[in-house]
Amino acid sequence: MIHKVHFGKRVAAARRSLGLSQSELADKLCVTSQAVSKWEVGSALPDVELLLALSHLFGVTINELLEDADPITAMNIGGEFSNGVHCFVPRTEAPERQDFADALRREGWIPQNWHKFRTSREHPFLPIGRRIAKIGGLILEIGAGPGGGFMPFILRADPNASIVISDLCPAVVEEWHNLLEAETGSPNLWFAACDFTALPFPDQSFSVVSDAGGLANCIGDRRSALREIHRVLRSDGLFVSYSGFVSRDTFLTLPDTARERLRSEFPEAFEDLYEETVLAGFRRIDSEAVVGWDTDHDESGFASLCRELGVCVSWTGYVRYCYKT
């Protein structure tokens, strides 16, 4: 099936890569600039002769211009595909996540975050998104959540970036699919509901795995998730992870009762996973401190318990660039 909007996006991206304006491309093809504009907005397709001329000019096949290439389908890894989402977990929400999924849709968290991040001028993720986009290749965003992880910032840097957007919660992935299809119409975005402690993708599938809080909120063994991330990265791949933890110094300032409850119910909040990342196989890890946060300005379960206990806890925020080789 030919998706006219996706075809137009591909033509526009290829034109820009050659440094051509719409009128300059039109001149090369002996058509009007209005014709090129119609192709790029998806309201018309060129005839066969013009398609052949475009393929020669851009150095791609006609099929590559016309057809959507889904890398997840090409991996031949099964799963259920419906409404634009590859599902490798039950499509019905787990009971413990149903309230979250209902609130996500009812309160419009994903469109709110998308528009906020698209207009933010000083967000600390902006340079990280540019760095990831510059690497190129196929990117896997794990645990995208309602905020989308690094994905909104990667797309700000490169609207044509190729990204698989994933989360354990099917509602998250479905809502991102619906929004991004309407907002961007990009042919280079794919969507997968999967458990990143047991990723369904083959070895060495991705040039970058990006994680902006997904690992910190992992349901399951985070060490298994790190090993899986290492496995699906190419040999020269990069894992970019933003997370945070409560430092030992901060922990020791808390009352005994608060320390006992928090450590018992949220042990992962006090782990920085550096050693586990090394043990997963990453040969080099560069860490950079970024803006942290505190529980007075957070809506997580950890923050709710802190308020119940009458304490405010600060987190140390950092981003790590983890190289496979």
N, C-alpha and C positions, 0 to 999 in steps of 0.2 A: 504494500500500500504506500502511495506517495503522499507525504504530508507537505502541503504547499508552504506552510509557514516555516517548517524546518528547512525545506529547500531554499527559501529566501534567506534564512539565517546563514546557511552555508555559503551562498553566493556573496552575501555582504561581507562575511569574514574573509573569504578568499580575495575579494576585491581589495579590502583594506590591507591585507597582507602584502599585496603588490603595490600599495601606495597609490591606488587609483581612486578618483572620485567617481560618482555615478555617471557624470557626463563624459569623463574620460573613457570609462568602460563602454559607454554607449557608442562613442566615436569609433572605438576599435571594432565593434560589432556591426557598425552601420545601422544602429537603431536609435530611437529617441531616449533621452534620459528618463522620460516618463515610463517607458517600457521597463527599463532597469528598476525603477522605483516600484513598479507593480510586482515584479518578480520578488524583490527583497521584502515586501510587506506580505507576500503570500497570496496576492489576489489574482495572479496569473502565472502560467508556465510558458517558457519559450518553446518554439517549435524544434523539431529534431535537428535541423541544420544549426540552429543557434546553440542547442545543447552540446553538439559536437564541438563548436567553436569555443564554448566556455570550457569544456573538458580539456581541450588543447591548451588554452590560455592558462588555466589553473593547474595543469599537470595532474589531473585526476580523471577517473573514468566517469562516464555518464551515470553509471549505477551509483557511484560514490556521491555524486551530486543529488541524485533523486531519492535514494533509499536510506532509511534510518538504519544504522548499524548498531545493534544493541550488544555491547560486549558481554553482558551477563548471559544472554541467550547463546552467544558464540562459545562461552565456556562449557556449555552442555552439562550443567550441574543440577538440572532438575528444578524442583520448587514449583510453586503454583504462580502463574502470571495472570493478573486480572486488574483492569482499570489502571494500567501503567505501573503496577508495583509487582516486583518479584517477591514472593513470600516463602521463606524457609522456616517459619515458625507457624503455629496455628493462627489463622487469620482472626479467629475469635479472641478477643482480649482475655488475658488471664484475669481471674476474679480480683486479685490484689491490685491490678492496674486499671480496673474498669472505671472507678471514680475519677482517676487521673485523665483517662481518655475522654470521658464525658465532659469534664471541665475544659480540657484542651479545645474541644470543638465548640462548646457553648460560649466560652469567653473569648475565643479568637486569639489565643496566645501566639500562634504562629504568624498570622498577618501583622499583629502588633509588633512582634520582634523583627520581622523582615523589614518593615517600613522604618523602624527605629534604627536598625543597623545600616540600612541603605542611605540614611541621611546623616549619620553621626560623622563628625569631622575630626574627633580626637580620640577615638576608641583605640585602646592598646592593641587590638587585634588587626588593625589596618596594616601595619608593616609586616606582620606575620602572614596575612593573606597575600600580600604582594610577593613575599619570599616564596611561598608555596606555588603561587601561580607561575612564577618565573621558571620553576623546575619543569612544569608541563607534564605530559604523559597522563596516564589514568590515575585519578586520585580517589581514595576511599575515605569518606568521612564517617567515622564510627560514632555511635551513640549521639546522633545529631540532636535529639531532644527538641523541645519547643524553640530553642534559640538557634538551631541549625549549626552549632559548632563554629568552625572556621569558614564554612561554606559561603555565607553571605559576603564575607570579606574577600574570599578568593574570587568570587564573581564580580565584585567591585573592581578588582585589579584586572581581571580578564573575563569578560562576559561569555567568552567561548571556551572556557575551561571545561575539561571532561571530568565529571565527578559522579561517583556512585554514592548516593546519600542513604545512610543506613541507620536503623535503630531497632531495638528489640520490640518496641511497641508498634504494631501495624498502624494504629491511628496516627502516630507521629509521621510515619512515612507517607501515608495516604494524604494527609493534610499538606505536607510539603509538596507532594506531586501536584495536587490540585492548584495550590498557590503559584508554584513556579511555572507550570504550564500556562497559566493565565497571565502571569507577570512578565515572563521572559520568552516563552516559546522556544527555549533553547533545545536543539537536537542533541546536545552533549551532556544531558543530565539523565541519570538512571536511578532507580529507587529500589531498595531492598530491605525487607523486614527480616532481620537475622540476629542470631546470638553471637556476639563477637568473642565469646570464650570458645566457640566452635564454629569459625567462619566457614561458609560453604565454598569459598573461592579456591581455585587451584594455587599451587605454589607459584611465587614470583609473578603475581598478576598485576601489581600496582607499583607505580613509581613513588607515590607518597601515600602514607596513611596519616590522616589528620584527626586530632582528638582534642576538643576543647571542653573537657569536663566529663566526657563519656566514660573514661576509665575510672574516674573518681566515683561515678555513680553506677559502676558495673554491678549487675546482679549475677553473682557467681564468683568464680575464682579469678581474681585479677592477674595472677601469675599465668594462668592458662591463656588469658586474653593477650598478654604480652608475647607469649610464645606464638600465638596465632598471628598476631600482627607481624612479627618477624618472619614467619613462614610465607605470608602472602606478598611480602615486599620483594621487588626485584633485587638482584645482588648488589646494585648500586643505589638501592632505595633509601628513603628517609622517613622516619616516624617523627611527627611533630605533635607534641602533647602539652596541653595547658592544664594545670591542676593546682592544687593547693593542699596544705596540711597545717595542722596546729603544731607549732614548734614546741620543743620540750620546755623551753623557758616559759612560754605562755601557759602550757599545761600545768606547770608547778605553781603558778600564781593562783590557781583556782582552789576553792574550798574542797576539802576532802570528799564531801558528799557528791559534789558536781563532778569531780575527777572520776569517781567510781562509776557513776551512772553513765557518763559520756563514754568512758573507755569500754564499758560493758556493752552498750547499745550501738556505738559507732566506732569500733576499733580502727576502721579504715581511715578515719579522720586524722589519725596520728601516725600514718605511714607515708613516707615519701617515695617508696618504691624504686629508689635509685639502684640498690643492690639487685633487686629482682629484674630490673631492666637490663643490667649487665648480664645476669644469669640467663636471660632469654636469648642472648647472643649478640646484642648490639655492641660494636667494637669501640665506638666513640660516642660520648654524650656531652653536648654543650648545653649548659643551663644558663638562663637569664631570668633575673627577678623582674616581675611585672607587678602591676597593681594588685594588691591583696584586697580582702574584704572582711567584714565582721558580721556577726549573726544578728545584729540589730537591723541590718539592711538585707536580709536574706529570708526566703520563705521555705527553706529545706526542712526536712524532719529534724536534722541536727540543730538548726536554728530554733525550731519550735521547742525542743527539749531545753535548750539553753535559756530561753525566755521563761519556761516553766520553773527552771532552777534559779532564776534571778541572776544570771551571769551573762556577760557579753564576751564572746571569744573572737579573737582576731586570727585570720588565716594568712599564711605566707603564700602568695601567688607566684608561680614561676612557669616558664615555658622551656621545654627541653627539645633539642634537636638531636635525635638518636639515629646514628648512621649504622647501616647493616654491615658495611665493610670499611 
